[in-house]
Amino acid sequence: MTALPGVRRKRTSLILGMNVVALIAVAGLGLMGWTALKHYEGAKKLETAETIPLAITNVGMLALTDDTGRLAGVTLVVSLPGDLVGGYVLPVPTSIDSTFGTGDERIALTAVFAQEGIEGLALAVEGALSVTLNSSQAVTPAEAEALLAPIGPVPAQLPRDVRDSVDGTAVVLFPTGAAELTAAQVVQVLTAEVAGEPESARRDNINAVWAAVAAAVGAGKTQWVVGTPSLTVADLVTRTFAGTVASQSFPTVPIAAELNPGGLDVEQIDRAEAVMWLAAVAPGSMSAPGTGLSYRIEAPPGYVAQVKAAIDALLQLGANVKSVDFGGPVLAVSAALVNTEGEINLVASEDAIFGAVEVSINPQPIEGIDVVLRLGSEYLAGVVLPVPTTSTSTTTIPSTTTTIPITTTTLTP
């Protein structure tokens, strides 16, 4: 797929900007220190043990338009590895900034789609979420209704009135509270928008409806033949809805006024949380835009917030987080597994953020992963969690290990 000239320029600026930030930030964290940058290439040339691959999943981007052709929603559809049916639906806020704060203008996904279509939107989503898409597809309301038709009635709990503009007047389509929605009504909720209101005003209902769709799928509502290729997002939806589905939304944080002088309806994705969930469900599809090492983070169940804090620290320092496991071992102190003797020098045994770190050779190196960081109780109990700064976007279901059930089986022996 060939990028449009405008997209290529923005992507180049984005990558250059991220690299500059990463290089400035690298100082101060032992796990990402200058020693790593100086010795990394030499260490990688040493003989390594046979690696095992990360789990390969299909990631598709479903872009829903309204009756006017305007972008009304973006949802990632992620399959389970191998030939398993089921998967995940991950609604993405359409107001998130596609520029990562670089340049003089903030550009929301809605603007990208309006200017550059589905191709430009796919590139923007890949950059914003550090994920590689296997397919992307824009669907009209009628096409979306056909995709959702096999699910049947969807019992939903709407957190606020569903409002839409009809002949220039705001009307309530569905009131707050319980509703049993047909496929056509689900699409109405997903596309409803009052002219002039921010995207965040409709987001809670969008997230709630996708969570309700996932629940309504139950043990599966469609038929998929093992081995059938998922060439389009519609194919991927059929495969995913053939088994159990989970939903997880992505929160946002406000953009400082000085970075958005035009007051545009643009927000910043909470990148640490987005990377955390995507690295948990689609590790084989995660990209590595940072200049530093690539990590797999493991922690025992029940420490989602602490894992996010660890990911946030690593991302700010130019690292890449490509895999997350919420079913890790219980350890007293954190452990870092590297691939070769030479790479032991890349990891500090006493780190400013993670405290004491026991460094050893990984007996089963993972393809594309430089460091497996297993978070120990010393770090997990001592980390100071930040005060939430999330905007009106909230997760539709609790962020617990039951939301995205990933264990060590995400790796293929």
N, C-alpha and C positions, 0 to 999 in steps of 0.2 A: 504494500500500500504506500503510495507516494504522498508525502505531506505537501500541503499547499505552501507557497512561499512565505506567507505571513505566519503560518504555524511553525515552519522551520526556524524562522528568525526568533520567534518567541521561545521556542524550545531551546535554541542555542543560548539565548540570553539567560534563561532559567538555569541551565546546567552550569554556565560560567558563574552566575551569581551564587549558586549553592556551593560550588567548589571554593570560591573565595571565602564565604562564610565558614565553611568547614575548616579551611586552613588556619583561619584566624582563631577558631575555637579549640583547636586540637590541644593546645597547651593546657595542662592542669589535671588531666585524667589519666591515671596510669594505664588503664586498659586501652587507651587511645593515644598514648604519648608519642613524642617524636621518635623514640626508639623503634616503634612499630613502623613508622613511615620510612625510616632509614634502612631497616633490615628486612622489610616484608618481602620484597622481590627476591632477595637472595635466599630467604628461607623457603620460599615456594619452589625454588629450583632443587631443593633436597628431595631425595626419594621419599615418597609417602606410601602409606598402606592403601590397599584397595578401598575405595569409598563406596558408601551406599547412597542411593539417590534420594532426594526429597520427594515427597508425595506429589504426583502430577494430577492436577485438577483442571477442569475447563472453567474459564472465567468469561462470561459474556456481559455486555452492557446493553440493557434495554432502555431506550430513550422513548418516553411517551410524550406525544404532542397533543395539544388541544385542537378544537375545531378550526382554529385560525392558523395552525401550523407552528405555533409558538411552543418552545420546550416547556413541558409541564412537570416532568419528573425524570430522574435517572435512577436506575436500580441495577445493581450487579447481581447476576445469577451465577452461583458457584456450585459445581457438581462435587460429589464425593470422589475419592481416588478410584482408580481401576475401573471395574465394571459395576460398581455399586450405584444404586439409584438413591435419590434424595439429594439434599444439599442445603443451600443457604440462599436467602434473598436479602440483599443489603442495600436499602435505599440511601441514596447520596443527595445531600442538599444541592439544589441547582444554583444556589446563590454563592457557592464557594469560589474563592479567588483562584483563577488559573495561573496567576503570575508569581505566586510565592512572595509577593511583596516587592519584586524587582520592577524597575521602570517607574514611570510617573503615573501610570493608569492602572486601576484595579479592573479586572475583567472577569465577570461572573460566567459560569457555565452557560447560562441562558444567552449571554451575548456572544460567546464562542459559537454556539449552535446557530444563532441567527446569522452570523457572519460567514461561517466556514462549514456548516452542515455537520453531518454525522461523523465524517472523517476527522475534522478539527476537534469535535467534542471528544472523540475517543482518545486522541493524543493528549488533550487537556486532562482528562480523567486519569490516564496512565501516569502523567507527570505529577498530578496532585496527590495521588494515592500510592505511588511507587509500586504499581502493579502492572503486569502485562496482560492485555486482553486477547483472548482467542477469537472473539467475534464481537460485533456491535451491530445494532439494528434499531432504526427508528420506526415506531408504529403509531398509527392513527388511533383515535378512540375505538373505532369499530374493530380494528385489528387487535387491540388490547383486549376488548371484550371477548373475541374469539379465543384468545390464548387462555383467558381465565374461565371460560364457560365450563370446562370439565370439572371444576371444583365444586360447583353448585352453590347454594346459599352460603354466605359467609357471615356468621355471627360476629359482630364487632362491638366494641365499646368506644364510642367517639368522645375524645376528651374535650371537644368544644364544638360549637355549631359549625356545620359545613356550609359556608357561604360562597355565593357566586354572583357575578355581575350578569344581569339579564336586562337588556335594553337600557344599559347605563345605570341600573339600580341594583343595589346589593340585596339579594334575597337569601333566605335560609333554605337550603335543599334538604338537610337532615339536622335535627336538633341534637344537642349534647345528650349522650347516654347510649343505651343499648339499641342496636339496630341489626336487622338481618338483611344483608345486602345481596342482590343479584349481581352477576358479573357486570352488567351495564351500570348498576349503581356504584359498584366498586370503582369503576373507571370515572364515574361522575365525581366521586370524592377525590380521586387522584388528580383530576384536572381542574377542579373548582378553584377559582381565584377571583377575588374582588380587585378591580382595577385600582391601582394606586397603593394597595397594601403591600407590605414587604413579604417576601417568600416565607419568612419564618412564621407568619400568621397562619399558614396552612400546613406547616410541617408536622405538627403533632398528630393531626388527623391522618396524614399520609403514612407516618410511621406506624400508627395504630392499625391502619387498614392492612398494611403489608404483614404486620405481626398476626393479624386475624386471618389473612390468606394462608400464611404458613401453618397456623393451627388447624384451619379447615381442611388442609390437604390430608391431615391425619397420617395414616400409614401408606398413603398413595392414592391418587385419583386418575392418573393417566397410565398408559401402557407404553413400555419402552423395551425393545428387543436388544439384548446384550450384543455389543459389537456394532450397533448402528451408529454411524458417525454423527456427531453434533456439529453440523456445518454452519448453522445459523443460531441466533439466540432463541428463536422459536423452537428449534430442535432441543436446545439445552433446557428450556422451560419444560418441555415434555418429559425429558429424562429426569429432571430434578423433581417434578411434581409426581413422579412415579413412586416416590418413597418419602420418608419423613423429612420435613423441611423446618429449619430454624430461621429466625429473622433477627437482624441486629442493625440498628441505625448508627449514624456517625454524628456526634455533636460538633458544634462550631464554637469559635470564640470571636468576639468583636474585633474589628480592625480599627486601630487608632485613627482619630479624625485627621491627623496630619498626613497619614498615609492614604487617606481617601477624601481629599479636599472637595471632591464633587458630590460627596454624600450619596454615592451610588449604593444600591441594594446589594452589597457584596460583603461576605464574611470569610473568615479564615477557617479552614478545616482544622479540627483538633488532630494534628497529624500523628501524634504518639498513639492515640486511641485507634485511629484508622489503621495504622501500620500494625498495631497489636492484633486486631481482629483478623485482618487480611493475612498476616503471617501465621495465624492459628489455623485458618481454613484453607488457605491457598499458598502454602510455602513455596511450591515449585514455580509459582507465577510471580513471585516478588522480584522486583528489580533492585539494583544497587547503585543509586545515584550519588551516594556519598563517596568521599575519597578514602575512607578508612576501611577497616576490616568488616567482614560480614559475620553476624552473630546469630546463633540460636539461643533463645532464652528459655530456661526451664524453671518452674517453681511448683511447689505443692498446691493442691486445690485450695481455693479461698483467698488468694492473694492477687486478685486482678488489679487493684489500685497500685500495689507495690510493683507489679510487673510493668504497668504503664509508666510509673515513675522511672524505672530503670531504662525503659525504651526511650523516654523523653531525654534522659541524660545522654544516652549514646547517640541519638539523632542530632542533638545540639552540637556534638563533638565530631560530626562527620562520619559516624559509623553507619552501617547498614544492618537492619534487623530483618532477616528473611524467614525466620521460623520461630514460633512460640508454642510451648507445650505447658498446659496448665495441669498436667499430671506428673510433674517431676518428683524426684526423691526429696525426702526430708533430710536436710543437712544442717549441722551446727554452724559451719562457716561456708561461704560461697566457694564454688569450685569452678575453675576454668580448664576446659579440655582443649588442647591444641593438637595439630595434626602431626608435627615432627619435633624432634629434639631442638632443631634450630629455631623453631617458633616459640619455644618457651621464653626466650628473651623478649618476645613481643608483649607479654602479659606481666603486669606487676603483681607481686605476691601481697603487697599492701597497697590498697587503692583508696584514694580520697573519698570516693562515693560508696564503693562496695565493701570497704573495710578489708579484713583479712581475706585473701583469696588463695586457695590451694591449687597450684598449677600442675597439671600432669598431661601425659600423652593420651589422646583419645584412642581407645582400642578399635573403635569403629568410626573413622572419619566420615563426615557427611559431605556429599558433593556440594560445592558452592559455599560451604560454611568454614570460616577460619577459626572461630572460637565458639564452643558450646559453654555458655555461662549458666551454671546452676546456682540459683540464688539461695543462700543459706539463711538460717533463722536469725543470725546476728544482723544481717542486712534487713530482712523482712520485718523484724520487730523494731528496728531502729530508724527506718526511713520516715522522714517527716513528709506527710502527704500534703500537697498544695491545696489551698482553698479553691473549690470548684469555681471556674470562671466561665462555665458553659453558658451560651446564650439560650434562647428559647427552644433550641433543638435539644431534645432529650431522648434517651434510649426508650424504645417501646416495651422492652422486657428487661428484667434485671440483668446487669452485667455480672453474671456468675458463671462458674464453670459449667453449669447446666445449659447455659445459653448456647455456647459453642463447644460441644463436647469433643475436645481434641485430646488425644493421649499419645503415647509414644508410638502407637500404631500408625501415625501419620508418615512414618518412614518405611519405605519398602526394603525388606532385607535383600 
